[in-house]
């Protein structure tokens, strides 16, 4: 099918511009760490790399709660009030203070967990440094620039932060004991990006940040609970293997799994760039979902095959020799990329767009609950290989659940249509 038959000229221009900005953003966010790894991993070693992986997993769980569903809500509400600067200032202020409130609560809870778990307590310094990232990441305010349709600003901000991280790593990490500088430099990149974003919002776009009422902040949090529960379940599930491996098997197992997962995650986010680009287009033109779905599934299949075939080359290129066992893990996880593509096509880019947020939440919650139990069992039996197998099964189950649900929903809509 020719592009001209799918898109209007204006739609194609917008999709191309947004895809280009998002593609550059994803490259900087996910592939720069992959450039750093061949340099860092031989220096700091598998043990310290595993410690950083455990700290990153705990931090990502905190970040899921801090991010809540504000990235979706903020972008949506700002886009709807694009010409009302006063209203936009209210949305931005409420969102930022909601971020801060949730961050304070999560920081307290994380402190209790670190204190109560001996293995985490031994890593308190690296975890504490990494835990500064969620609030500064939130203050980059990607949702604001997405809402005003200035995606290039998001790219500029993130390119700046990643370049700072890259330069500092190569300049200062020279010895095994420098491993703590890795999360420090990572956090510093987010600090610079956050400051840059806030200054740009205030001075270039004349956005006023003021103190909102407690009622506004709590109301905004309540409004996004369904979307939050859906994203939180999946993100926590994705990082649960590292935490369980760190607790049950040790830092080395967590490091091997994380090495493979980073490559799988980079592949998935290549597919996600396409999905995020099409999300607003499909909101207007759901009749084009079939054409989009074909493109999505073909792209996801290509990424899965690429990761599976080139797993030995990628691991050898990016990691030290002691990471050789990650090849098998990557090949298992590569299968998940295709299933994640199916989940995006039928879940976020279909069910959410037709107003089935609670249905998506329920599917995700059920699969995640069963998935956590499966992870515990398989990790106890097969360590990091069990974690990879469990995640492949979980992602396949989620994709199948979304597919079957969409077919049922479509039959229901067709039945009601025929009755009318």
Secondary structure, DSSP 8 states (H G I E B T S, - for coil): --HHHH--HHHHHHHHHHHHHHHHHHIIIIIHHHHHHHHHHHHHHHHHHHHHHHHHHHHHHHHHHHHTTHHHHHHHHHHHTTT-HHHHHHHHHHHHHHHHHHHHHHHHHHHHHHHHSHHHHTTHHHHHHHTTHHHHHHTT-HHHHHHTT-HHHHHHHHHHHHHHHHHHHHHH--SGGGHHHHHHHHHHHHHHHHHHHHHIIIIIS--------HHHHHHHHHHTHHHHHHHHHHHHHHHHHHHHHHHHT-HHHHHHHHHHHHHHHHHHHHHHHHHHHHHHHHHH-GGGHHHHHHHHHHHHHHHHHHHHHTHHHHHHHHS-GGGTTHHHHHHHHHHHHHHHHHHIIIIIIIITTTT-HHHHHHHHHHHHHHHHHHHHHHHHHHHHHHHHHHHHHHHHHHHHHHHHHHHHHHHHHHHHHHH-
